[in-house]
Amino acid sequence: MRKTLFFIPFVFFLVLGAIFYLQLGKNTQYMPSALVGNKVPDFKLVSLTTDQLVTQNDLPSRPYLINFWGTWCPACHLEHPFLIELADQGIPILGIDYKDNKSRAEQWLAQKGNPYESVLMDEMGHFGVDMGVTGAPETFVVDGSGLIVYRHQGVINTENWPVIKGYLK
């Protein structure tokens, strides 16, 4: 019985080693989304610029990006100039001001420029939860029929844009 107890830590170590070995080479940045292949969830949000209520029925009928951002988000500050470049290239972007304050969002866009065709306020983060957002910035690619085809967590930049652009067709 006593000899058996000596083997328990060894067996535990082997199991733990096997688990770690199986994880080698996996993409740790990949973040699956249950919404890929589904329509954008129902929502009712207020437009930052017009104060009008916007629903999923008002979304574009062509491919576009949905970008969750916030003035409180350091990574969003890094991403913003690239979003301006994309907008200048004609890439349609719907901005979701996530868990933020309207006056700060207006001030940010006035100072930094507005790459968004429309900006919707998600002050309480309910739409973000419905979309599975884990933090800002987070961007979704939506096709012309309203299906979410790709999710990108983190900053969009010149390095990852080619992959994201491939889904924007």
N, C-alpha and C positions, 0 to 999 in steps of 0.2 A: 504494500500500500504506500509506503513511504517513497519508494522508487518511482511510483506513478506520479506523485506530486511534483517530482523534479522535471518531468516531461511536460507538464501543463504550460509553463512559461515558454518552452521551446516550441510547442505546437502553436501557441498564441503568436509568437514571433513569426513563424512560417506563414500563418494565415494573413497576418498584417503585411508581411513582405509580398505575398501574392497579390493582395489588394493594391498595394503601391505599384507593383510591377505592371499590373493591368491598366493603370492610369497613365503610364508613360506614353508620351507621344500624342495624347489627346489634346485637342484645342481647348485651352482653359478660358479663352475669350468667347467661345460660342455660347450663346444664350438662346435656347429654343423658345418659341412662342406658340402657345396653344391657339393663337388667333391666325397664324399663317394658314391661308386657304379659306378663311372666313371673311365675311363682310365686316366693315367697321361697326363696332357696337353702337346701339342707339344712344344718342346724347342730346342734351339741350344746354348749350353754352352761350354766353353773351360775347358779342364781338367787342374787342378792345376799342376799335375806332368808331363804330356806329352805335354801340350800346343796344343793338338789335339781337334778338334771340336767333340762334343758328342751330339747325338740326342736321342729322346725317343726310337728309333730303337735299340740303344745300351744298353738299360736297361736289367737287368737280367730276365730270364724266370722262375725264382723261387721266392718264397716269400722273401721280403727284407724290410728294413726300409729306408726311406728318411729322413735324419736329417738336418734341417736348423740350422746353427750355425754361430758365428762370434767371432773374437778375441776381439771385443769391448763389448761383452755380458757377464756380470758378472755371470748370471745363467749358461751360457755355460761352464764356468770354473768349476762350481760345478758338472755339468753333465758329463764332459769329462772322469773322472776316471771310472765311471760306463759303459760308452760306450766302454772303453778299455776292461773291464771285459766281456761285451757282445761279442765283437769281438773275444776274447780269447775262448769263448764258441762256436764260429762258426756262430754267428748271422751275416748275411750279411747286411752291412750298407753303403748306398750311402750318402756321405756328400755333402751338398750344402753350400759353404762358402758365406754367405749372406751379401750383402752390405759391403764388406770388401776389403782389400788391399792384393794383392797376396804375397808380401814379408812378411807381418805380418803373414799371414796364414801359409806360409812355415815355418817360424820361430817357430810359436806356435806348429805345428805338430812335428817339429824336437825336441823341448823341452819336450812336454807332451806325445808324442807317437801318432800314427795314427791308429785309430780304423776303418777307412773307407776303403772299397775295392776300392773306387774311390772317388775323391773330385772334384767337379765341381764349377767353379767360377760364381756367380750371383752378380757381382759387382754393377749393377744398380738396382737389385731387381725385375726385370721384371718377372722372373720365379716364384719368391716368390709371387708376386701379382697374377699371374695366378693360383697358388696353394691356394690362400686365406690366406697366412701367415700374421699373425698380429704382430709377433715379434719372436725373437729367444730366446731360442731354441723352435723349433716346429718339431714334428716328425709325419710322415705318414707311415702307414703299407700298403704295396702293395702286392697283392697276385700273384700267379704264372702266371696268365693270364694278369697281368698288371693293374688290377682294384685296386683303392684305397679303402681299407676296413675300415680304422680307422684313426682318427686324434687325436694327443695328443699335447696340448699346454702346454709348461713348461718343467721342468727338468724331465728326466726319472731317476728313482731310484728304490731301492729294494721294496719300498711300492707300486708303481704303475706298475712295470714291469709285474707282473702276469696277469693283465688285458690286457696290450698291447701284451704280448706273446700269449695270447689266440686268438688274431686275426692273428698271424703270423703262418699260417698253409697252 
